[in-house]
Amino acid sequence: MKFADLLDLVRTPGGIPSSRLRADLALVGPVSPDLAGAALPSSDPAVLAADYERHRPAAVTAVVLTRDEEDTIAGCLTALAQDVDDCLLIDSGSTDATVERARAARGDVRILAAPWVDDFAHHRNLALEHITEGWIVHVDADEVLRPEHAGRIRRSLGLFDFLLPTADFVVSPAIVDIEGPVYTNTQRILRAGGPFRFRGRVHEHPYDGAGNAPVRVRIDARFDHSGYLPEVIEKKGKRDLYGRLSRRCHVEEPDNPKWVYYAVRDTLDYRTASREELMTSFALVEATVADTPAGAPDYRTERVVDAWILLCELAVRFGGTDQIVTYAARLAEVGRTVEATYYRTVMESSRLIGRLSTLVDGISSVEPDEEPGNRHLMARLFELQSTLALASGRYEAVVPAYRQAVARGAGLSVNEDFEMLGRVLAGVWDDARAGQGPQ
């Protein structure tokens, strides 16, 4: 029996006896094909379930990189109480109470002092020199395992120890940004003594010796991450730090497109960037991605598709219609249909809104030509203008146009539109007051 077969049985009524094995298998998410095809120690689910009850899992150690994290470290470590046996803090010279609060939260925490060398991968790899057995779980100090997910990491890793004791792979819990996206390809958990090492001064991930990404599996365990809140980014200077490290990586590896991608993504502020700056960034990313050779290792190619998304985003902001068409098509070709559809829709809706806005102005331009004989049509034109202004975001023109229509004996259709809009907004407001989004 293959690992994938056992995972399929979890979704089959009666496929696996009600047991700890079945419960823990339910925590396993998408699996890389190579791992899905791994052979299991038995083809009998009942035997596997019985043997799993007697299985003793390997130790689990949490590794946290710290520097002045006194506000978050206690919550980070406390949340891991049911999931790890040990904690190793790799501290880069904290001058606040980080270490003291870590020890108060967990008395057995180990502290490794390691001067900062502008290299997150270096610090993560230090853990592999000090932890030689079991599993290593890399957790950032501003990440907190959700209370309802406590124990899930240990259960998942125990399951992998039992079913896949010799396989080399990495495990990805989910990381959820507060007020932001969910990251699922986190690659935060790996076996001590395994073949993988982190690479990259920033945005570091584990790779094998050839620079290719490991086989991966996702698990249903989620951390809440507060480190990308705007006030935290500002306080800790993350934009400057990540941008500086990405630029340094680009200098050291000028043919690696991921560093151009990160340098632009992490440093360009869309709120203040000029059209010229947006276009210059676009040209830089596009040229670097185009030079990526076929067959290059994952360390070089893993952000190519993300770079296409970034190119679409830049093109939206400087009005590059042809560029959006090109890279949205590429996204669709590789199955990124949500992103492709979004950018195509943004492009087409911008065209339509621009056209509607032009129609609004066109109606105003014929007002001097109004005569008694066409007054009824002018009234209907002002009705249209009010509706078109609302649809195109020309809110300053909505009420004046409506008043012009009413003054000419029209405006009923606009009244109906406003009443319907009022009912919709009232429902949204009621949902908001009830603490839930619109249904």
Rosetta blueprint (number, residue, H / E / L):
1 M L
2 K E
3 F H
4 A H
5 D H
6 L H
7 L H
8 D H
9 L H
10 V H
11 R L
12 T L
13 P L
14 G L
15 G L
16 I L
17 P L
18 S L
19 S L
20 R H
21 L H
22 R H
23 A H
24 D H
25 L H
26 A L
27 L L
28 V E
29 G E
30 P E
31 V E
32 S L
33 P H
34 D H
35 L H
36 A H
37 G L
38 A L
39 A E
40 L L
41 P L
42 S L
43 S L
44 D L
45 P H
46 A H
47 V H
48 L H
49 A H
50 A H
51 D H
52 Y H
53 E H
54 R L
55 H L
56 R L
57 P L
58 A L
59 A L
60 V E
61 T E
62 A E
63 V E
64 V E
65 L E
66 T E
67 R L
68 D L
69 E L
70 E L
71 D L
72 T L
73 I H
74 A H
75 G H
76 C H
77 L H
78 T H
79 A L
80 L L
81 A L
82 Q L
83 D L
84 V L
85 D L
86 D E
87 C E
88 L E
89 L E
90 I E
91 D E
92 S L
93 G L
94 S L
95 T L
96 D L
97 A L
98 T H
99 V H
100 E H
101 R H
102 A H
103 R H
104 A H
105 A H
106 R L
107 G L
108 D L
109 V L
110 R E
111 I E
112 L E
113 A E
114 A L
115 P L
116 W L
117 V L
118 D L
119 D L
120 F H
121 A H
122 H H
123 H H
124 R H
125 N H
126 L H
127 A H
128 L H
129 E H
130 H H
131 I L
132 T L
133 E L
134 G L
135 W E
136 I E
137 V E
138 H E
139 V L
140 D L
141 A L
142 D L
143 E E
144 V E
145 L E
146 R L
147 P H
148 E H
149 H H
150 A L
151 G L
152 R H
153 I H
154 R H
155 R H
156 S H
157 L H
158 G H
159 L H
160 F H
161 D H
162 F H
163 L H
164 L L
165 P L
166 T L
167 A L
168 D L
169 F L
170 V E
171 V E
172 S E
173 P E
174 A E
175 I E
176 V E
177 D E
178 I L
179 E L
180 G L
181 P L
182 V E
183 Y E
184 T L
185 N L
186 T L
187 Q L
188 R L
189 I E
190 L E
191 R E
192 A L
193 G L
194 G L
195 P L
196 F L
197 R E
198 F E
199 R E
200 G L
201 R L
202 V L
203 H L
204 E L
205 H E
206 P E
207 Y E
208 D L
209 G L
210 A L
211 G L
212 N L
213 A L
214 P L
215 V L
216 R E
217 V E
218 R E
219 I E
220 D E
221 A E
222 R E
223 F E
224 D E
225 H E
226 S L
227 G L
228 Y L
229 L L
230 P H
231 E H
232 V H
233 I H
234 E H
235 K H
236 K H
237 G L
238 K H
239 R H
240 D H
241 L H
242 Y H
243 G H
244 R H
245 L H
246 S H
247 R H
248 R H
249 C H
250 H H
251 V H
252 E H
253 E L
254 P L
255 D L
256 N L
257 P H
258 K H
259 W H
260 V H
261 Y H
262 Y H
263 A H
264 V H
265 R H
266 D H
267 T H
268 L L
269 D L
270 Y L
271 R L
272 T L
273 A L
274 S L
275 R H
276 E H
277 E H
278 L H
279 M H
280 T H
281 S H
282 F H
283 A H
284 L H
285 V H
286 E H
287 A H
288 T H
289 V H
290 A H
291 D L
292 T L
293 P L
294 A L
295 G L
296 A L
297 P L
298 D H
299 Y H
300 R H
301 T H
302 E L
303 R L
304 V H
305 V H
306 D H
307 A H
308 W H
309 I H
310 L H
311 L H
312 C H
313 E H
314 L H
315 A H
316 V H
317 R H
318 F H
319 G L
320 G L
321 T H
322 D H
323 Q H
324 I H
325 V H
326 T H
327 Y H
328 A H
329 A H
330 R H
331 L H
332 A H
333 E H
334 V L
335 G L
336 R L
337 T H
338 V H
339 E H
340 A H
341 T H
342 Y H
343 Y H
344 R H
345 T H
346 V H
347 M H
348 E H
349 S H
350 S H
351 R H
352 L H
353 I H
354 G H
355 R H
356 L H
357 S H
358 T H
359 L H
360 V H
361 D H
362 G H
363 I H
364 S H
365 S H
366 V L
367 E H
368 P H
369 D H
370 E L
371 E L
372 P H
373 G H
374 N H
375 R H
376 H H
377 L H
378 M H
379 A H
380 R H
381 L H
382 F H
383 E H
384 L H
385 Q H
386 S H
387 T H
388 L H
389 A H
390 L H
391 A H
392 S L
393 G L
394 R L
395 Y H
396 E H
397 A H
398 V H
399 V H
400 P H
401 A H
402 Y H
403 R H
404 Q H
405 A H
406 V H
407 A H
408 R L
409 G L
410 A L
411 G L
412 L H
413 S H
414 V H
415 N H
416 E H
417 D H
418 F H
419 E H
420 M H
421 L H
422 G H
423 R H
424 V H
425 L H
426 A H
427 G H
428 V H
429 W H
430 D H
431 D H
432 A H
433 R H
434 A L
435 G L
436 Q L
437 G L
438 P L
439 Q L
